[in-house]
Amino acid sequence: MRERREIRPLEATVTDVVRETHDSVTLTFSTEERPVYEAGQFLTIDPHQFPEIAGIVHYFDHAKARREPPRAYSMSSAPHEPLLAVTVKEEHFSPEQMAFPPLLSPLLVHGLRPGRRMTIVGFTGAYVLPPGIEREADHLVHVCAGSGIVPNFAILKQALHQELPLRQTLVYANKSHKDIIFREALERLERQRPERLRIVHSLSREPEAERHGPGYRSGHIDRAVLEEAIGDRQRCVVYACGPGVTPFERKAARQKGLEPPPRFLETVLALLHDLKVEKNRMHTESYG
């Protein structure tokens, strides 16, 4: 049984801002005390603490008739690493998927510099490896899209660090090669541990994705890709993270008497069900 940890605020200082892609960054933090968390968990950040966006925060408070809640960000660092890190992808406004424009992610991606102090609240989330997973499986399959890679990157690194007897396969969907978060770090890990890690990149907007290397393919993640990646359904555990249908989309569809069209996560879950992967072998986390 896991030890229950207190979720509480921590004062943190940004030590580095690493540009991952044109619209995503990794923020590393120093804290007075060493943070205690599990790979795959998240922290929260209250937008009210930033004077740069105070006006729009107050507008949101008024327009929604409630206090604007904190935003959750998965940690891309693993517990064995020296610094806490989160990786943030800028949300882009889509009136079909959200009622209000993004509030905090544009500031975190484009407006922070090393030395910036802020309050973070951590740590929580059940999207983690259970104790003794090696008794239940020998193959850990990550299925991710976009910034859905963030918690899985932490889990992947932690499993390698702990020398868990697990093969890992990452199936990672993006629009293009330049959109791949952690691309160089993932390539380095795969080179270092080829017996433990295999990566399959699926690029939906590059018809000749194979030119980037043998691990690349064009198109969306489909049944054939997952079937080949998973192999033995009885010895795998799947961790899937990516955009899912938003509450705004569900409400808008209900008003029209319709079901909202599936997004990445719903599509992956349907494919896994079709492949007869048992429900207790699937773990998911949604964003969007």
C-alpha positions in Angstrom: 0.0 0.0 0.0 1.3 3.4 -0.9 2.0 6.0 1.8 -0.4 8.9 1.7 1.4 12.1 1.3 0.2 15.6 2.2 -0.6 17.8 -0.8 0.7 21.3 0.1 2.1 24.4 -1.4 5.8 24.8 -2.1 7.8 27.9 -2.9 9.7 27.2 -6.1 12.2 29.1 -8.3 12.6 28.6 -12.0 16.2 27.5 -12.6 15.9 26.9 -16.4 13.6 27.2 -19.3 14.3 24.7 -22.0 12.5 25.1 -25.4 11.3 21.7 -26.5 9.3 22.7 -29.6 7.9 26.0 -30.9 5.0 25.8 -28.5 6.3 23.8 -25.5 8.9 24.3 -22.8 10.3 22.4 -19.9 10.5 24.4 -16.7 12.9 23.2 -14.0 12.5 24.3 -10.4 14.5 24.4 -7.2 12.7 24.1 -3.9 13.9 24.5 -0.3 13.1 20.9 0.4 13.4 17.9 -1.9 10.0 17.2 -3.4 8.6 13.7 -2.8 6.4 12.4 -5.6 6.0 9.5 -8.0 6.7 9.4 -11.7 3.6 10.3 -13.7 2.0 12.6 -11.0 1.2 16.3 -11.4 1.4 19.6 -9.6 -1.0 22.5 -9.8 -0.3 26.3 -10.3 -2.8 29.0 -9.4 -3.1 31.7 -12.1 -4.0 34.3 -9.5 -0.4 34.7 -8.5 0.8 36.2 -11.8 0.4 40.0 -12.2 1.0 39.7 -16.0 -2.4 38.1 -16.4 -4.3 39.6 -13.4 -6.8 41.4 -15.7 -7.9 38.4 -17.6 -7.9 36.2 -14.5 -10.3 38.7 -12.8 -12.4 38.8 -16.0 -12.6 34.9 -16.0 -13.6 35.0 -12.3 -16.4 37.4 -13.1 -17.6 35.8 -16.3 -17.8 32.3 -14.8 -19.1 33.6 -11.4 -16.5 31.5 -9.6 -12.9 31.7 -8.7 -10.7 30.5 -11.5 -9.2 27.1 -10.4 -5.5 26.1 -10.5 -4.2 24.4 -13.6 -2.6 21.0 -13.4 0.7 20.1 -15.1 2.3 16.7 -15.2 5.9 16.5 -14.1 8.4 15.4 -16.8 11.1 14.7 -14.2 11.4 11.4 -12.4 12.0 11.2 -8.6 15.6 10.2 -8.9 16.5 13.3 -10.9 18.0 16.3 -9.1 15.5 18.9 -10.1 11.7 19.0 -10.3 10.5 19.7 -13.9 7.2 20.2 -15.7 6.8 20.4 -19.4 4.0 22.7 -20.7 2.6 22.9 -24.2 0.8 26.1 -25.1 -2.9 25.5 -25.5 -4.4 27.1 -28.7 -7.9 28.5 -28.6 -10.5 26.3 -30.3 -14.1 27.5 -30.0 -15.3 24.0 -30.8 -13.4 22.5 -27.8 -13.4 25.3 -25.2 -15.6 28.2 -24.0 -12.8 30.5 -23.0 -9.3 31.0 -24.4 -6.3 29.5 -22.6 -5.3 31.4 -19.5 -2.0 30.1 -18.0 -0.1 28.0 -20.6 0.8 30.9 -22.9 2.5 32.7 -20.0 4.3 29.6 -18.8 5.5 28.8 -22.3 6.5 32.3 -23.5 6.7 34.5 -20.5 8.9 33.0 -17.8 12.6 33.4 -17.2 15.1 31.7 -14.8 14.9 33.2 -11.3 11.1 33.6 -11.4 9.6 32.6 -8.1 6.1 31.0 -7.8 4.0 28.8 -5.6 3.3 25.3 -6.8 1.1 22.7 -5.0 2.0 19.1 -5.1 1.9 16.3 -5.6 -1.0 14.0 -6.7 -2.3 11.7 -9.4 -2.9 7.9 -9.8 -1.3 7.7 -13.3 1.8 5.9 -11.9 3.3 2.4 -11.9 1.8 0.2 -9.2 4.2 -1.6 -6.8 5.2 -5.0 -8.1 4.2 -4.3 -11.7 6.9 -6.8 -12.9 4.9 -9.6 -11.3 1.9 -8.8 -13.6 3.7 -7.9 -16.8 7.0 -7.9 -18.7 6.1 -5.3 -21.3 5.1 -1.6 -20.6 3.5 0.0 -23.7 3.2 3.8 -23.8 0.7 5.3 -26.2 0.8 9.1 -26.3 0.0 12.1 -28.4 1.5 15.6 -28.2 2.1 16.7 -24.6 0.6 13.4 -23.4 4.2 12.2 -23.5 5.0 14.2 -20.4 3.9 11.8 -17.6 4.9 8.8 -19.6 8.4 10.3 -20.1 8.8 10.4 -16.4 7.5 6.8 -16.0 9.7 5.6 -18.7 12.8 7.1 -17.2 12.0 5.8 -13.7 11.4 2.2 -14.9 14.8 2.3 -16.6 16.5 3.9 -13.6 15.1 1.2 -11.3 16.2 -1.5 -13.6 12.7 -3.0 -13.6 12.6 -6.2 -15.7 10.3 -4.6 -18.3 10.6 -4.0 -22.0 9.1 -0.7 -22.9 7.6 0.4 -26.2 6.6 4.0 -26.8 4.1 4.7 -29.6 4.1 8.5 -30.0 1.8 10.5 -32.3 2.5 14.0 -33.5 1.7 16.1 -36.5 5.3 16.5 -37.7 8.9 15.8 -36.7 9.4 19.3 -35.3 6.4 18.8 -32.9 8.1 15.8 -31.1 8.6 16.8 -27.4 11.8 15.3 -25.9 12.9 14.0 -29.3 16.6 14.1 -28.6 16.3 12.7 -25.1 14.1 9.8 -26.3 16.6 9.0 -29.1 19.4 9.0 -26.6 17.6 6.6 -24.2 16.7 4.3 -27.1 20.4 4.2 -28.2 21.6 3.6 -24.6 19.0 0.8 -23.8 17.9 -0.8 -27.1 17.2 -4.1 -25.2 14.7 -2.2 -23.0 13.2 0.6 -25.1 11.7 0.8 -28.5 10.1 3.9 -30.0 7.6 4.2 -32.8 6.8 7.7 -34.0 3.6 8.3 -35.9 3.5 11.5 -37.9 0.1 12.5 -39.2 1.1 15.3 -41.5 4.3 13.9 -43.0 3.7 11.6 -45.9 7.4 10.5 -46.0 8.0 10.2 -42.3 10.3 7.2 -42.8 13.0 9.5 -44.0 13.6 10.5 -40.3 14.6 6.9 -39.4 13.4 3.3 -39.1 11.2 4.1 -36.1 9.0 6.6 -38.0 5.8 6.0 -39.9 3.3 8.3 -41.6 -0.3 8.6 -40.6 -2.3 8.2 -37.4 -2.0 5.5 -34.8 -4.2 2.6 -36.0 -5.0 -1.0 -35.1 -2.1 -2.5 -36.9 0.4 -0.2 -35.2 -0.9 -1.0 -31.8 -1.2 -4.7 -32.5 2.4 -4.9 -33.5 3.6 -2.8 -30.6 1.7 -4.7 -27.9 2.3 -8.3 -28.9 1.2 -10.6 -26.0 -1.9 -9.0 -24.5 -1.5 -11.1 -21.4 1.9 -9.8 -20.5 1.6 -6.1 -21.2 0.4 -3.0 -19.4 -0.7 0.0 -21.5 -0.4 3.6 -20.3 -2.2 5.9 -22.7 -2.2 9.7 -22.5 -3.4 12.4 -24.8 -6.2 14.7 -25.8 -9.7 13.5 -24.9 -13.2 14.9 -25.4 -13.6 18.0 -23.3 -16.6 18.7 -21.0 -17.4 21.7 -23.3 -17.5 19.3 -26.3 -19.8 16.9 -24.4 -22.2 19.6 -23.4 -22.3 21.1 -26.9 -23.0 17.7 -28.4 -25.7 16.9 -25.8 -27.5 20.1 -26.7 -27.7 18.9 -30.3 -28.7 15.4 -29.2 -25.4 13.9 -30.5 -22.4 12.1 -29.2 -19.2 14.1 -29.4 -16.7 12.7 -32.0 -13.8 10.8 -30.5 -10.4 12.4 -30.0 -7.1 10.6 -29.5 -7.8 8.9 -26.2 -11.3 7.7 -27.1 -9.9 6.3 -30.4 -7.0 4.5 -28.6 -9.3 3.0 -26.0 -11.6 1.7 -28.8 -8.6 0.1 -30.6 -7.3 -1.5 -27.4 -10.8 -2.9 -26.7 -10.9 -4.3 -30.3 -7.5 -5.9 -29.6 -9.0 -7.5 -26.5 -6.6 -5.9 -24.1 -8.1 -6.4 -20.7 -9.4 -3.3 -18.9 -7.2 -3.9 -15.8 -4.2 -3.7 -18.1 -5.1 -0.2 -19.4 -4.3 3.1 -17.6 -5.3 6.4 -19.1 -4.9 10.1 -18.5 -6.7 12.7 -20.5 -6.1 16.4 -21.2 -8.0 18.9 -23.2 
